[in-house]
Amino acid sequence: MTAIPFSSPSARALGKADRASGTIPGNGRDPDLWLYRDRTLGMLRRYQRLSVEVGRLPSLLGREFFRTQVTSYHAGTFEDAVIFVHDVASGLAQLGGFEHKLIAKIALQDYTQSETARLLGCWRRTVGRRFPEALDRLTEIFLGSGLLIRLPDSDVARAQNCQGGRTG
């Protein structure tokens, strides 16, 4: 799979400082998960589009929705699309309730973080903190199930850091 470039409120919702720091304070998860956030958002967009095309509205948005005719899509076959939708839906089922709501509002329905905070009755800062954490949790699930492929290990790049100067 390739990353899907797009510009949406959900992509802008991550914030430049969060992308630049690459840290996930206080949760002890892999700090490199931020590298996959745009790709995870792209997979969610594809999931939304394909799930409607195969006749099933994403479970995060409501009840099932069947159409009489399936339109064309970029997946190889109808079976590939059904398998992809099923795999992503099972990954989403592993998220908690609040994480479900955040992913549904921001990634699938294109609400801004401020609108999402108002709709969910919580602070904007809570949404700003928890949405990247929800994406990282979903990324972990996708990496574990094989929907996403882990990037090559970058320990060598970290070891050859030129910021510290020469020693001994």
PyMOL commands that set and color helices and strands:
alter all, ss='L'
color gray80, all
select helices_A, chain A and resi 9-12+16-21+31-53+78-92+97-108+113-120+124-145+155-159
alter helices_A, ss='H'
color red, helices_A
deselect
rebuild
show_as cartoon
